[in-house]
Amino acid sequence: MPGLNVRHKKTISVTLEPALLQQAREAGINLSALLTEALEQEISAKGVERWKQENRAAVEELNRITEEHGLLSDDYRTF
């Protein structure tokens, strides 16, 4: 079917304390959905940190140039 995004899922084993699992079940928490969301957020955060590390020198150099010479738009700002 066109436009249908079928995602294949993988079954894994996760170890939790029994009391915590029971509380999650009683609260109606979907563990798969929660873990998926948490992993997506963590992976994104790690990617941001990796980008910052990889580009630290370039960002510092751009900041130095801006401090030394200002911005190209400085002459055109109205504020």
Residue pairs with C-beta under 8 A, 6 or more apart in sequence:
9 32
14 31
14 35
16 24
24 31
52 59
